[in-house]
Amino acid sequence: MSDEEFWGLTVKKFNALMKCYSLDNKRQDFHAGLICAVLANIHRSKDSKVFKPEDFMPAEEQTPDQMLEKIKMYQNYFEVIDG
């Protein structure tokens, strides 16, 4: 899209463009999360939880405590894998 086309957008068209952009980002996040989940599930122990693509996707909004909890979960997971 050229600068001229961008600056000629109406508010309605701009919002529609942003919605498409957001949906495309979510689709890409899901694909990346799916790959991560497959790899994590291949290497998980039988007693550990099954990972889902959503476990590796960014949350819409997370509190600092939620982010820290997720980091700890991944650290524990990799400690189990590394032995």
C-alpha positions in Angstrom: 0.0 0.0 0.0 1.4 3.3 -1.0 1.6 6.3 1.3 -1.1 8.0 -0.8 -3.4 5.0 -0.5 -2.8 4.8 3.2 -3.6 8.4 3.9 -6.7 8.2 1.7 -8.2 5.5 3.9 -11.5 6.3 5.7 -11.7 5.4 9.4 -14.0 2.4 8.5 -11.5 1.1 5.9 -8.6 1.6 8.3 -10.4 -0.3 11.1 -11.1 -3.1 8.6 -7.4 -3.2 7.6 -6.3 -3.3 11.2 -8.8 -6.2 12.0 -7.3 -8.2 9.1 -3.8 -7.5 10.3 -4.7 -8.6 13.8 -6.4 -11.8 12.6 -3.3 -12.6 10.4 -1.0 -12.1 13.5 -3.2 -14.5 15.5 -3.0 -17.1 12.7 0.8 -16.8 12.6 1.0 -17.0 16.4 -1.1 -20.2 16.3 1.1 -21.8 13.6 4.3 -21.0 15.7 2.5 -22.3 18.8 1.6 -25.5 17.1 5.2 -26.2 16.1 6.3 -25.4 19.7 3.6 -27.7 21.1 4.5 -30.6 18.8 8.2 -30.3 19.8 7.5 -30.0 23.5 5.1 -32.9 23.4 7.6 -35.1 21.6 10.1 -34.5 24.5 7.8 -34.5 27.5 7.7 -37.2 30.1 4.6 -39.4 30.2 3.5 -37.9 33.5 3.7 -34.2 32.4 0.8 -32.3 30.9 0.1 -32.3 27.2 1.0 -28.9 25.7 -1.4 -27.0 23.4 -0.5 -24.3 20.8 -2.1 -21.8 23.1 0.5 -22.5 25.8 3.1 -21.0 23.5 1.1 -18.1 22.1 1.2 -14.6 23.6 -1.8 -13.9 25.7 -3.9 -10.9 24.9 -3.1 -9.3 28.2 -1.0 -10.8 31.0 -0.2 -9.5 34.4 3.5 -9.6 35.5 2.6 -12.5 37.9 1.1 -14.5 35.0 4.2 -13.9 32.9 6.5 -15.0 35.7 4.4 -18.2 36.3 4.7 -19.1 32.6 8.5 -18.6 32.7 8.7 -20.8 35.8 6.6 -23.5 34.0 9.0 -23.5 31.1 12.1 -23.5 33.3 10.7 -26.6 35.2 9.9 -28.3 31.9 13.4 -27.8 30.5 15.0 -29.0 33.8 13.1 -32.2 33.4 14.2 -32.6 29.8 17.9 -31.9 30.6 17.8 -34.4 33.4 
